[in-house]
Every structure is written in structure tokens, then in C-alpha cells.
Amino acid sequence: MWETDSLWFEVAIVSSTIALGHILLGHFEERTPRIRKLFKYLMSLIVVVGLSICFGRTVALTVYAIFFIPVLYIHLVLLPKKGINGWTGEPRSKYYDYRKWDKDIFKNEKD
């Protein structure tokens, strides 16, 4: 019934981790354009599936796991060094400064 010897397994792994990341850490990307989020997902999928086809599943998933090292470094080391909570992104003003986002969230709304 359950077979993992197809490329759909890699697609499921990448899709699940991206979805879980957006659920748990999506508040870090609230001002990131949707097209950039889509591009990140598609590129991750292409890289993992391409590596799996060319070099095998072990290499593909190892490289995918290595992708998480910078993410962990940013959330566990870099953000706390700058006085920003790596899990909640607070205080928002420091986080917005770090991301170079405009703090005025209402400026695009018409009165």
C-alpha cells in the first residue's frame, strides 16, 4: 500500500516541511511577496527532485537537510544577537529594521 520508492516521496517531504514552516514560522515572512514564497518552494522542489534523479534520495535529502543550517543559525544565533526573539520575531520594530521593511503597515491602505 505505502511505497516510498517514487519521486512523490521527495515531493511530499519538501511540501510538508515548507507547509509546516509556513504554519509555525510564517509570521517571519508576513511582508515577503507571495511570488517569492512560491519561487522558494518551487526551487526547493526542483533541487531536491533533480538531485534525487541524478544522485539518489540519500544525497537529495542530505542536501535538503543542509538547507536548514542557515535557517537555524538565523533563528537561534543571529536574531537573538540583534535583540530579536528567534521564535516570535519580537520586538517587531527591531525585526522590521533587520528585514528593512517599512514599519507603517497602513500606508498602502486608502482612507
ZIQUI-V876124 format. One record per run of one state. SS is the DSSP state (A for helix, B for strand, O for the rest). FROM is the first residue (numbers start at 1). TO is the last residue. If there is no record, write none. Layout:
SS/FROM/TO  SS/FROM/TO
This chain:
O/1/7  A/8/29  O/30/33  A/34/55  O/56/56  A/57/81  O/82/91  A/92/99  O/100/111
